[in-house]
Amino acid sequence: MVLGKLFRIYHKTDKNNVYSVLLENKNDRSETLLFESGAIGILAAHENEAVKPLYHILVDVYGCLGVLNLSVGDQNYLYLVCVSSCVSIGKIQNAEIFCITETTFIPLHAQQADLDRIQDIRKILNAQTFYFSWSSPNQQQQKLSNKFDLTICCQRSERMNETDNRFFWNRMFYPYLKSFNVNTDKWLLKAMCGSVGINTVYVGHQQAKACLISRLSCERAGTRFNVRGTNDYGHVANFVETEQVIFLDNNHVASYLLVRGSIPLFWEQTGVQVGTHKLRVSRGNEISHPAFERHLAMVQYLYGKQVIINLVGNKEGEFTIGSMYKAHHKSSRFRDDIPYIAFDYHHYCSRGREENLVLMLKDRIKKYFDEFGFYYSLGSDGEKMYQSGTFRINCIDCLDRTNRVQTFLGLEMLKQQLKVLQLDEKSTIVSRFFEVYKNMWQANGDQISRIYAGTGALEGKSKIRDGTLSVARTIQNNLLDTSKQEAFDMLLTGKSSSADFMEKFRSLLPNHYLHLPSRILMSICDRHFEFTTVSEIRVAVGTWNVNGGKHFNSIIYKKSDPLSDWLLDYNRKSQRVNQVNILDLSLDDSLSSLKIDSPDLFAIGFEEIVDLSAQNIVATSTTNQKEWLTELEKTLSRNETYVLVTCVQLVGVCLFLFVKPKYARFIHDVSTDSVKTGLGGAAGNKGGVGIRLRLYNSSLCFICSHFAAGQSQVNERNSDFKEISRKMFNSIGKNLYSHDFIFWCGDFNYRIDMPIDDCKQMIMEQKWDLLLEKDQLTCQQKDGNVFRNYLEGRINFAPTYKYDVNSDDYDTSEKSRIPAWTDRVLFRKLQPTRLDEKEANKLDYGEIVFYGRAELKTSDHRPVIGEYKIEILHVDPTRLSDVFCDVIAKTGPTDATVIIKEIDVTDPSKSFETMYIEELVKKINEQIGPIILAGFGDDHMRVTFKDGGKAMQLVQMGTFNVLDRKFQASYKTPNWIELTEEQINYGVCNTIPLTENSVKCDIDEMYDYDVPKVISPDSPDVEPIIEPIINTSTTNYHSHPLRPPPPKQSSLEGKEEKKLAPVRPAPPPPKKSSNKDKQSIDDILTTCNNDHKSTNEKPPSVQRASSASIVSQLQQPLSRPPPVVPPPPPLSSLIQNNVNHNDYDENDVENDDDNDYGLNYNETAMPNIPAPICPPPSTNPPPPPPPSIPAPIAPPIPSRRPPPPTIPPRGN
């Protein structure tokens, strides 16, 4: 039977402006769905025939995807989502696969609300990337286990009978109908997002279905520059399961799985400019590690054994993120179970040189390729084999490069698939399959690219085509992706991520609760005191205007004023006044008096971290930020370790957040933002930056700001505060005042309105209260203009501005500014943490442990720090489950429907005569509430209310009299708690493992409090030397020996020369040493080569020279003589071996200046191949063969002939 428009939709609006919709199945009219007043009624055939004449035909559709329950603010809007156009892709087994090309959203309410958002969701569903499977009614009578489910791969389908929620994209359209006990299997389709290719290949008398199915996960869905990396739960962006499968008519099947997904770290990339490739790691190493571990644990559990193939290269931020990936893997508990293979695709396979995949990659993965195998089944009683693992492949976007490598692996495995199905006997059949799959893999890459990036895939073969697509991607990413991302969120949750109440829900409730109706979630959160406990933490917040960072070196190296005085020893110094003689105390007393609890979190803000010059305002330098970060980590970790959560900078304003490692796995939802207020919001010379996070189940926000300067610019400063308050975190759909705690520090620039001489006199007399009466911030806060409900510690210290640098004197310049407390720290609590706070309607802010300044004199400001003791919430899952069940039980049935029957009835046909119906409705309206929907059966009346609580009241009434008859009400759906649990299960991962012997590793339960130290890679500014490719074949691709710098001036010029030639200052010459202290490059290479021969971990096709180890040997102290360097290869060989190529980036179009038509030898060109440490390098490949003829001595190159070593003059 061919799929037609099987569903017809009717609608009507009655005289009371009540809008209702009928959904009718033309092939099965035994039941019809009635949507009216926010409720669903299931009409029997006779009821449908009775009411249908009152309705008008609206549209005929192919199928229904469900009901979108969209929450916007306090309002809920319902839309019936239907498939109005689709095309057939092909048939698989007993099902036909269709691609959705157009959808229709039918409002289930009279008013057309929020139409723009609905149009954005429609665009996603109409993008021809959603698919569903359909079987004819006769085939639908078969057992569910025999029905083809597009979301489940063949191997899992043997043991999994329910749809995989990871790839079930319209799963949130189901709960609303489930709440009214509608049979969703009968009425709704299940949609998968991704790519489906089906081709029929005729094999003799049989038909073979060659299929390529890519399933995009909806667990972290979104657009390219809005969704990157991982989230806190280990779900990564653009995670796709691709299945290459062949079906035969005789039920023989062969399937091969591959997966791709974004690098499982927290990183971001902005798409502001064409040609921009800057990547930013958005969290510190240790904070990222728990999510990294969760991801590896999850893919290992779901897909068996894993091998990571990382294809990122050396372009700008790619080196940084690739090195971080490798460092996290090295520190992971899975490092021995999950091999990591780095393969710079652009370096080896640019310009379409994909034959290098065979030369460079195949041998490295052959062992795992053969071990993992693939799945095949030769009928229900025939031979079977199971795939035991998968390759997890990624590049930056997991698009173009990833698809090419997956194509290579798929075609390699295709040979074995054809062999086991006995389809490899004729070369024509084999070539036909290969041609079909090559085309499908290319179409697959284009389809996934359109979903994530908005355009087709880059092929790396045509500059013009790839350049056009790159420009299109840039336009897409900058102009359209924000609204598209919001549409993704509403499609998958039914709620806008920007809704204020969502922040509270996310903090207190698990993710799989969030798609429940907002009224239920609000009822649970209102009782959070019943399932939460409180714990105390200490938070330290500091601020310092460092006057352009000009005195950075003196700040660090001036021993008399160390940073520890400001950040660590502030409390100890404050206690010296009350200090007693330690000799007069007992040992226990003396130790307890010295013991001071250290803060759990440090938020440290800086202003003017760079000069506020025009150049820095346009393109801010992060050099000072990196140097401050290094020094802060060193200072804070003096007594115990602190790790960086994240940092954010806006020109001169910079904020760092550190935390103790034991909290790393309890930190979630970290975000940063910045707001410009300079020049009317156009410049960042003034403004604020913010960091928000959730620690356990409380949300904390930290802001550092720099307000407008000037003695009389009070209104401008007030405007800066209001602008930052209004805009902060709006870009990510958050509200500043939806957090539980806000800590605000910075150079607020509020002054003291007092003559300078009087001010200085009061400072000398320490009359702080009199000065505070003239303090602008204090006055403005009392008037309610700024910082309403914020608290500040008691000020008992001198004004922090303005000093002469390296002096205790206030400003002695011509301007002679009045001293002021410009540098402040305030905080605010917004939500109660204990029940007594709520009952008393008064918030307990905790304790201000310390508030003061430090005497660091290298700036014209003094730093300020405050320490606070606050309470945060912890959710008890067991108690939360109890509260949830209680709320659901008290909420009443989800369909809010009761069945009313007459008791002791003699003639059921006379029970609901008109007079009894009118009296019954009147009684219920008066005693219970308005009825929104009513229907009749043979012997009963159905009554539906606005909410389930009204239904409970009617049932709890027991029997009630209407005129001379008795009636009793009962629930239509008495098992509503079980139905609600079914709705929750739509948000739970229900995927069974690929292999039966997979063991789930719960990282959160086995995780140590001390997260492993992740060693950061070297700065990308110090790039590794590219190691040459060894030629192991008879093709025209030659090995590429190291070459001298090209004549053309570039950013790489000088770096290579410096690395290749160990040049040291000429005077004085090194002292001669004995022969036993000398070690030549030949010795080093021989050692590396001999050690490598003892290992067989890497095939010859990917062996490389250990240039990094050579450099490490060359960089010895000056007491040792420079090593002997062999002569460079002859110039002729350099020219002969130079192979032109172009490194294409899949992100954006490149300029000609970025393209090196010889292999790129800068030190980021191959960052992924680990440089071995000599000796012994267990996995180090052998070096390239030394040149056969000596090189001519070029005039600009110093002599390097051994021995004895000579040092060239400085001017050479």
Secondary structure in CASP SS format (residue, H / E / C, confidence):
PFRMAT SS
TARGET T0000
AUTHOR 0000-0000-0000
METHOD secondary structure of the structure
MODEL  1
M C 1.00
V C 1.00
L C 1.00
G C 1.00
K C 1.00
L C 1.00
F E 1.00
R E 1.00
I E 1.00
Y E 1.00
H E 1.00
K E 1.00
T E 1.00
D C 1.00
K C 1.00
N C 1.00
N C 1.00
V C 1.00
Y E 1.00
S E 1.00
V E 1.00
L E 1.00
L E 1.00
E E 1.00
N E 1.00
K C 1.00
N C 1.00
D C 1.00
R C 1.00
S C 1.00
E E 1.00
T E 1.00
L E 1.00
L E 1.00
F E 1.00
E E 1.00
S C 1.00
G C 1.00
A E 1.00
I E 1.00
G E 1.00
I E 1.00
L E 1.00
A E 1.00
A H 1.00
H H 1.00
E H 1.00
N H 1.00
E H 1.00
A H 1.00
V H 1.00
K H 1.00
P H 1.00
L H 1.00
Y C 1.00
H E 1.00
I E 1.00
L E 1.00
V E 1.00
D E 1.00
V E 1.00
Y C 1.00
G E 1.00
C E 1.00
L E 1.00
G E 1.00
V E 1.00
L E 1.00
N E 1.00
L E 1.00
S E 1.00
V E 1.00
G C 1.00
D C 1.00
Q E 1.00
N E 1.00
Y E 1.00
L E 1.00
Y E 1.00
L E 1.00
V E 1.00
C E 1.00
V E 1.00
S E 1.00
S E 1.00
C E 1.00
V E 1.00
S E 1.00
I E 1.00
G E 1.00
K E 1.00
I E 1.00
Q C 1.00
N C 1.00
A E 1.00
E E 1.00
I E 1.00
F E 1.00
C E 1.00
I E 1.00
T E 1.00
E E 1.00
T E 1.00
T E 1.00
F E 1.00
I E 1.00
P E 1.00
L C 1.00
H C 1.00
A C 1.00
Q C 1.00
Q C 1.00
A C 1.00
D C 1.00
L H 1.00
D H 1.00
R H 1.00
I H 1.00
Q H 1.00
D H 1.00
I H 1.00
R H 1.00
K H 1.00
I H 1.00
L H 1.00
N C 1.00
A C 1.00
Q C 1.00
T C 1.00
F E 1.00
Y E 1.00
F E 1.00
S E 1.00
W E 1.00
S C 1.00
S C 1.00
P H 1.00
N H 1.00
Q H 1.00
Q H 1.00
Q C 1.00
Q C 1.00
K C 1.00
L H 1.00
S H 1.00
N H 1.00
K C 1.00
F C 1.00
D C 1.00
L C 1.00
T C 1.00
I C 1.00
C C 1.00
C H 1.00
Q H 1.00
R H 1.00
S H 1.00
E C 1.00
R C 1.00
M C 1.00
N C 1.00
E C 1.00
T C 1.00
D C 1.00
N H 1.00
R H 1.00
F H 1.00
F C 1.00
W C 1.00
N C 1.00
R H 1.00
M H 1.00
F H 1.00
Y C 1.00
P H 1.00
Y H 1.00
L H 1.00
K H 1.00
S H 1.00
F C 1.00
N C 1.00
V C 1.00
N C 1.00
T H 1.00
D H 1.00
K H 1.00
W H 1.00
L E 1.00
L C 1.00
K C 1.00
A C 1.00
M E 1.00
C E 1.00
G E 1.00
S E 1.00
V E 1.00
G E 1.00
I E 1.00
N E 1.00
T E 1.00
V E 1.00
Y E 1.00
V E 1.00
G C 1.00
H C 1.00
Q E 1.00
Q E 1.00
A E 1.00
K E 1.00
A E 1.00
C E 1.00
L E 1.00
I E 1.00
S E 1.00
R E 1.00
L E 1.00
S C 1.00
C C 1.00
E C 1.00
R C 1.00
A C 1.00
G C 1.00
T C 1.00
R C 1.00
F C 1.00
N C 1.00
V C 1.00
R C 1.00
G C 1.00
T E 1.00
N C 1.00
D C 1.00
Y C 1.00
G C 1.00
H C 1.00
V E 1.00
A C 1.00
N C 1.00
F C 1.00
V E 1.00
E E 1.00
T E 1.00
E E 1.00
Q E 1.00
V E 1.00
I E 1.00
F E 1.00
L E 1.00
D C 1.00
N C 1.00
N C 1.00
H E 1.00
V E 1.00
A E 1.00
S E 1.00
Y E 1.00
L E 1.00
L E 1.00
V E 1.00
R E 1.00
G C 1.00
S C 1.00
I C 1.00
P C 1.00
L C 1.00
F C 1.00
W E 1.00
E E 1.00
Q E 1.00
T C 1.00
G C 1.00
V C 1.00
Q C 1.00
V C 1.00
G C 1.00
T C 1.00
H C 1.00
K C 1.00
L E 1.00
R E 1.00
V E 1.00
S C 1.00
R C 1.00
G C 1.00
N H 1.00
E H 1.00
I H 1.00
S H 1.00
H H 1.00
P H 1.00
A H 1.00
F H 1.00
E H 1.00
R H 1.00
H H 1.00
L H 1.00
A H 1.00
M H 1.00
V H 1.00
Q H 1.00
Y H 1.00
L H 1.00
Y H 1.00
G C 1.00
K E 1.00
Q E 1.00
V E 1.00
I E 1.00
I E 1.00
N E 1.00
L C 1.00
V C 1.00
G C 1.00
N C 1.00
K C 1.00
E C 1.00
G H 1.00
E H 1.00
F H 1.00
T H 1.00
I H 1.00
G H 1.00
S H 1.00
M H 1.00
Y H 1.00
K H 1.00
A H 1.00
H H 1.00
H H 1.00
K H 1.00
S H 1.00
S C 1.00
R C 1.00
F C 1.00
R C 1.00
D C 1.00
D C 1.00
I C 1.00
P C 1.00
Y E 1.00
I E 1.00
A E 1.00
F C 1.00
D C 1.00
Y H 1.00
H H 1.00
H H 1.00
Y H 1.00
C H 1.00
S H 1.00
R H 1.00
G H 1.00
R C 1.00
E C 1.00
E C 1.00
N H 1.00
L H 1.00
V H 1.00
L H 1.00
M H 1.00
L H 1.00
K H 1.00
D H 1.00
R H 1.00
I H 1.00
K H 1.00
K H 1.00
Y H 1.00
F H 1.00
D H 1.00
E H 1.00
F H 1.00
G C 1.00
F C 1.00
Y E 1.00
Y E 1.00
S E 1.00
L E 1.00
G C 1.00
S C 1.00
D C 1.00
G C 1.00
E C 1.00
K E 1.00
M E 1.00
Y C 1.00
Q C 1.00
S C 1.00
G E 1.00
T E 1.00
F E 1.00
R E 1.00
I E 1.00
N E 1.00
C C 1.00
I C 1.00
D C 1.00
C C 1.00
L C 1.00
D H 1.00
R H 1.00
T H 1.00
N H 1.00
R H 1.00
V H 1.00
Q H 1.00
T H 1.00
F H 1.00
L H 1.00
G H 1.00
L H 1.00
E H 1.00
M H 1.00
L H 1.00
K H 1.00
Q H 1.00
Q H 1.00
L H 1.00
K H 1.00
V H 1.00
L C 1.00
Q C 1.00
L C 1.00
D C 1.00
E C 1.00
K C 1.00
S H 1.00
T H 1.00
I H 1.00
V H 1.00
S H 1.00
R H 1.00
F H 1.00
F H 1.00
E H 1.00
V H 1.00
Y H 1.00
K H 1.00
N H 1.00
M H 1.00
W H 1.00
Q H 1.00
A H 1.00
N H 1.00
G H 1.00
D H 1.00
Q H 1.00
I H 1.00
S H 1.00
R H 1.00
I H 1.00
Y H 1.00
A C 1.00
G C 1.00
T C 1.00
G C 1.00
A C 1.00
L C 1.00
E C 1.00
G C 1.00
K C 1.00
S C 1.00
K H 1.00
I H 1.00
R H 1.00
D H 1.00
G H 1.00
T H 1.00
L H 1.00
S H 1.00
V H 1.00
A H 1.00
R H 1.00
T H 1.00
I H 1.00
Q H 1.00
N H 1.00
N H 1.00
L H 1.00
L C 1.00
D H 1.00
T H 1.00
S H 1.00
K H 1.00
Q H 1.00
E H 1.00
A H 1.00
F H 1.00
D H 1.00
M H 1.00
L H 1.00
L H 1.00
T H 1.00
G C 1.00
K E 1.00
S C 1.00
S C 1.00
S C 1.00
A C 1.00
D H 1.00
F H 1.00
M H 1.00
E H 1.00
K H 1.00
F H 1.00
R H 1.00
S H 1.00
L H 1.00
L C 1.00
P C 1.00
N H 1.00
H H 1.00
Y H 1.00
L C 1.00
H C 1.00
L C 1.00
P C 1.00
S H 1.00
R H 1.00
I H 1.00
L H 1.00
M H 1.00
S H 1.00
I H 1.00
C H 1.00
D H 1.00
R C 1.00
H H 1.00
F H 1.00
E H 1.00
F C 1.00
T E 1.00
T E 1.00
V E 1.00
S E 1.00
E E 1.00
I E 1.00
R E 1.00
V E 1.00
A E 1.00
V E 1.00
G E 1.00
T E 1.00
W E 1.00
N E 1.00
V C 1.00
N H 1.00
G H 1.00
G H 1.00
K C 1.00
H C 1.00
F H 1.00
N H 1.00
S H 1.00
I H 1.00
I H 1.00
Y H 1.00
K C 1.00
K C 1.00
S C 1.00
D C 1.00
P C 1.00
L H 1.00
S H 1.00
D H 1.00
W H 1.00
L H 1.00
L C 1.00
D C 1.00
Y H 1.00
N H 1.00
R H 1.00
K H 1.00
S H 1.00
Q C 1.00
R H 1.00
V H 1.00
N H 1.00
Q C 1.00
V C 1.00
N C 1.00
I H 1.00
L H 1.00
D H 1.00
L C 1.00
S C 1.00
L H 1.00
D H 1.00
D H 1.00
S H 1.00
L H 1.00
S H 1.00
S H 1.00
L H 1.00
K C 1.00
I C 1.00
D C 1.00
S C 1.00
P C 1.00
D C 1.00
L E 1.00
F E 1.00
A E 1.00
I E 1.00
G E 1.00
F E 1.00
E E 1.00
E C 1.00
I C 1.00
V C 1.00
D C 1.00
L C 1.00
S C 1.00
A H 1.00
Q H 1.00
N H 1.00
I H 1.00
V H 1.00
A C 1.00
T C 1.00
S C 1.00
T C 1.00
T H 1.00
N H 1.00
Q H 1.00
K H 1.00
E H 1.00
W H 1.00
L H 1.00
T H 1.00
E H 1.00
L H 1.00
E H 1.00
K H 1.00
T H 1.00
L H 1.00
S C 1.00
R C 1.00
N C 1.00
E C 1.00
T C 1.00
Y C 1.00
V E 1.00
L E 1.00
V E 1.00
T E 1.00
C E 1.00
V E 1.00
Q E 1.00
L E 1.00
V C 1.00
G C 1.00
V E 1.00
C E 1.00
L E 1.00
F E 1.00
L E 1.00
F E 1.00
V E 1.00
K C 1.00
P H 1.00
K H 1.00
Y H 1.00
A H 1.00
R H 1.00
F H 1.00
I E 1.00
H E 1.00
D E 1.00
V E 1.00
S E 1.00
T E 1.00
D E 1.00
S E 1.00
V E 1.00
K E 1.00
T E 1.00
G E 1.00
L C 1.00
G C 1.00
G C 1.00
A C 1.00
A E 1.00
G E 1.00
N E 1.00
K E 1.00
G E 1.00
G E 1.00
V E 1.00
G E 1.00
I E 1.00
R E 1.00
L E 1.00
R E 1.00
L E 1.00
Y C 1.00
N C 1.00
S E 1.00
S E 1.00
L E 1.00
C E 1.00
F E 1.00
I E 1.00
C E 1.00
S E 1.00
H E 1.00
F C 1.00
A C 1.00
A C 1.00
G C 1.00
Q C 1.00
S C 1.00
Q C 1.00
V H 1.00
N H 1.00
E H 1.00
R H 1.00
N H 1.00
S H 1.00
D H 1.00
F H 1.00
K H 1.00
E H 1.00
I H 1.00
S H 1.00
R H 1.00
K H 1.00
M C 1.00
F C 1.00
N H 1.00
S H 1.00
I H 1.00
G C 1.00
K C 1.00
N C 1.00
L H 1.00
Y H 1.00
S H 1.00
H C 1.00
D C 1.00
F E 1.00
I E 1.00
F E 1.00
W E 1.00
C E 1.00
G E 1.00
D E 1.00
F C 1.00
N C 1.00
Y C 1.00
R C 1.00
I E 1.00
D C 1.00
M C 1.00
P C 1.00
I H 1.00
D H 1.00
D H 1.00
C H 1.00
K H 1.00
Q H 1.00
M H 1.00
I H 1.00
M H 1.00
E C 1.00
Q C 1.00
K C 1.00
W H 1.00
D H 1.00
L H 1.00
L H 1.00
L H 1.00
E H 1.00
K C 1.00
D E 1.00
Q H 1.00
L H 1.00
T H 1.00
C H 1.00
Q H 1.00
Q H 1.00
K H 1.00
D C 1.00
G C 1.00
N C 1.00
V C 1.00
F C 1.00
R C 1.00
N C 1.00
Y C 1.00
L E 1.00
E E 1.00
G C 1.00
R C 1.00
I C 1.00
N C 1.00
F C 1.00
A C 1.00
P C 1.00
T C 1.00
Y E 1.00
K C 1.00
Y E 1.00
D C 1.00
V C 1.00
N C 1.00
S C 1.00
D C 1.00
D C 1.00
Y E 1.00
D C 1.00
T C 1.00
S C 1.00
E C 1.00
K C 1.00
S C 1.00
R C 1.00
I C 1.00
P C 1.00
A E 1.00
W C 1.00
T C 1.00
D E 1.00
R E 1.00
V E 1.00
L E 1.00
F E 1.00
R E 1.00
K E 1.00
L C 1.00
Q C 1.00
P C 1.00
T C 1.00
R C 1.00
L H 1.00
D H 1.00
E H 1.00
K H 1.00
E H 1.00
A H 1.00
N C 1.00
K C 1.00
L C 1.00
D C 1.00
Y C 1.00
G C 1.00
E E 1.00
I E 1.00
V E 1.00
F E 1.00
Y E 1.00
G E 1.00
R E 1.00
A C 1.00
E C 1.00
L C 1.00
K C 1.00
T C 1.00
S C 1.00
D C 1.00
H E 1.00
R C 1.00
P C 1.00
V E 1.00
I E 1.00
G E 1.00
E E 1.00
Y E 1.00
K E 1.00
I E 1.00
E E 1.00
I E 1.00
L E 1.00
H E 1.00
V E 1.00
D C 1.00
P H 1.00
T H 1.00
R H 1.00
L H 1.00
S H 1.00
D H 1.00
V H 1.00
F H 1.00
C H 1.00
D H 1.00
V H 1.00
I H 1.00
A H 1.00
K H 1.00
T H 1.00
G C 1.00
P C 1.00
T C 1.00
D C 1.00
A C 1.00
T E 1.00
V E 1.00
I E 1.00
I E 1.00
K E 1.00
E E 1.00
I C 1.00
D C 1.00
V C 1.00
T C 1.00
D C 1.00
P H 1.00
S H 1.00
K H 1.00
S C 1.00
F C 1.00
E C 1.00
T H 1.00
M H 1.00
Y H 1.00
I H 1.00
E H 1.00
E H 1.00
L H 1.00
V H 1.00
K H 1.00
K H 1.00
I H 1.00
N H 1.00
E H 1.00
Q H 1.00
I C 1.00
G C 1.00
P C 1.00
I C 1.00
I C 1.00
L E 1.00
A E 1.00
G E 1.00
F E 1.00
G C 1.00
D C 1.00
D C 1.00
H C 1.00
M E 1.00
R E 1.00
V E 1.00
T E 1.00
F C 1.00
K C 1.00
D C 1.00
G H 1.00
G H 1.00
K H 1.00
A H 1.00
M H 1.00
Q H 1.00
L H 1.00
V H 1.00
Q H 1.00
M C 1.00
G C 1.00
T E 1.00
F E 1.00
N E 1.00
V E 1.00
L C 1.00
D C 1.00
R E 1.00
K E 1.00
F E 1.00
Q E 1.00
A E 1.00
S E 1.00
Y E 1.00
K C 1.00
T C 1.00
P C 1.00
N C 1.00
W H 1.00
I H 1.00
E H 1.00
L H 1.00
T H 1.00
E H 1.00
E H 1.00
Q H 1.00
I H 1.00
N H 1.00
Y C 1.00
G C 1.00
V C 1.00
C C 1.00
N C 1.00
T C 1.00
I C 1.00
P C 1.00
L C 1.00
T C 1.00
E C 1.00
N C 1.00
S C 1.00
V C 1.00
K C 1.00
C C 1.00
D C 1.00
I H 1.00
D H 1.00
E H 1.00
M H 1.00
Y C 1.00
D C 1.00
Y C 1.00
D C 1.00
V C 1.00
P C 1.00
K C 1.00
V C 1.00
I C 1.00
S C 1.00
P C 1.00
D C 1.00
S C 1.00
P C 1.00
D C 1.00
V C 1.00
E C 1.00
P C 1.00
I C 1.00
I C 1.00
E C 1.00
P C 1.00
I C 1.00
I C 1.00
N C 1.00
T C 1.00
S C 1.00
T C 1.00
T C 1.00
N C 1.00
Y C 1.00
H C 1.00
S C 1.00
H C 1.00
P C 1.00
L C 1.00
R C 1.00
P C 1.00
P C 1.00
P C 1.00
P C 1.00
K C 1.00
Q C 1.00
S C 1.00
S C 1.00
L C 1.00
E C 1.00
G C 1.00
K H 1.00
E H 1.00
E H 1.00
K H 1.00
K H 1.00
L H 1.00
A C 1.00
P C 1.00
V C 1.00
R C 1.00
P C 1.00
A C 1.00
P C 1.00
P C 1.00
P C 1.00
P C 1.00
K C 1.00
K C 1.00
S C 1.00
S C 1.00
N H 1.00
K H 1.00
D H 1.00
K C 1.00
Q C 1.00
S C 1.00
I H 1.00
D H 1.00
D H 1.00
I H 1.00
L H 1.00
T H 1.00
T H 1.00
C H 1.00
N H 1.00
N H 1.00
D H 1.00
H H 1.00
K H 1.00
S C 1.00
T C 1.00
N C 1.00
E C 1.00
K C 1.00
P C 1.00
P H 1.00
S H 1.00
V H 1.00
Q C 1.00
R C 1.00
A C 1.00
S C 1.00
S H 1.00
A H 1.00
S H 1.00
I H 1.00
V H 1.00
S H 1.00
Q H 1.00
L H 1.00
Q C 1.00
Q C 1.00
P C 1.00
L C 1.00
S C 1.00
R C 1.00
P C 1.00
P C 1.00
P C 1.00
V C 1.00
V C 1.00
P C 1.00
P C 1.00
P C 1.00
P C 1.00
P C 1.00
L H 1.00
S H 1.00
S H 1.00
L H 1.00
I H 1.00
Q H 1.00
N H 1.00
N C 1.00
V C 1.00
N C 1.00
H C 1.00
N C 1.00
D C 1.00
Y C 1.00
D C 1.00
E C 1.00
N C 1.00
D C 1.00
V C 1.00
E C 1.00
N C 1.00
D H 1.00
D H 1.00
D H 1.00
N C 1.00
D C 1.00
Y C 1.00
G C 1.00
L C 1.00
N C 1.00
Y C 1.00
N C 1.00
E C 1.00
T C 1.00
A C 1.00
M C 1.00
P C 1.00
N C 1.00
I C 1.00
P C 1.00
A C 1.00
P C 1.00
I C 1.00
C C 1.00
P C 1.00
P C 1.00
P C 1.00
S C 1.00
T C 1.00
N C 1.00
P C 1.00
P C 1.00
P C 1.00
P C 1.00
P C 1.00
P C 1.00
P C 1.00
S C 1.00
I C 1.00
P C 1.00
A C 1.00
P C 1.00
I C 1.00
A C 1.00
P C 1.00
P C 1.00
I C 1.00
P C 1.00
S C 1.00
R C 1.00
R C 1.00
P C 1.00
P C 1.00
P C 1.00
P C 1.00
T C 1.00
I C 1.00
P C 1.00
P C 1.00
R C 1.00
G C 1.00
N C 1.00
END
